[in-house]
Amino acid sequence: MQLNHDTRWALDDVVDLLNTAPDGEAPDTLTSVEELRAYVERNRISHSGRLGEDDLREVRAVRERLAEAFAAPDTRTAAGLINSLVAEAGTTPQLTDHDGYDWHVHHFAPGASLAQQLAADGGMAMAFVIVSGERDRLRRCAAPDCGRAFVDLSRNRSRRYCDSRTCGNRLHVAAYRARQRESSGDGAPAR
């Protein structure tokens, strides 16, 4: 799946935002204005202005709505959720070349709040994935104790884990050890 730079960047922002939500044993990492600032800096989001408690509350609400669309049971439901989110954000596509970046599209109006920016750009990025018939690439990690969001950009749509070095490797090692115990017959790992 080929994505333009803007769409890829916005999807990365969506995934990072979704992964700030509590999941299993992972705590919520978007509970303070300082954590919101860290999210903005980590994702190099420009035009965010001064951030306060209202921004935190609004971004957390956008996070919930994006998560709902990400996990929708079917494309029609996802499309409806995204359409609503993008419409409420006041989408106003504009070409811009700020902060040393080449020309790209912002889907939010000048002066939009951080939550409106995330809703517009993130919603449009998810819309482009749906339009391309690739909604199944919006996934959650298959590791039983994880569930982090990711976008599967592999050629054959085979990615199952948010990070193959952590979740994938941990499950492969556990399966290997289970096979070793089974083949030794006594339940203890073979050496």
ABEGO torsion letter per residue (X at the ends): XBBBAAAAAAAAAAAAAAAABBBEABBBABABAAAAAAAAAAAGBBGAEBBBAAAAAAAAAAAAAAAAAAABABAAAAAAAAAAAAAAAGBBBBBBBBGGBBBBBBABBBGBBAAAAAAAAAAAAAAAAAAAGAAAABBBBABAABGBBBBBABAAGABABABAABAAAAAAAAAAAAAAAAAAGAGBBBX
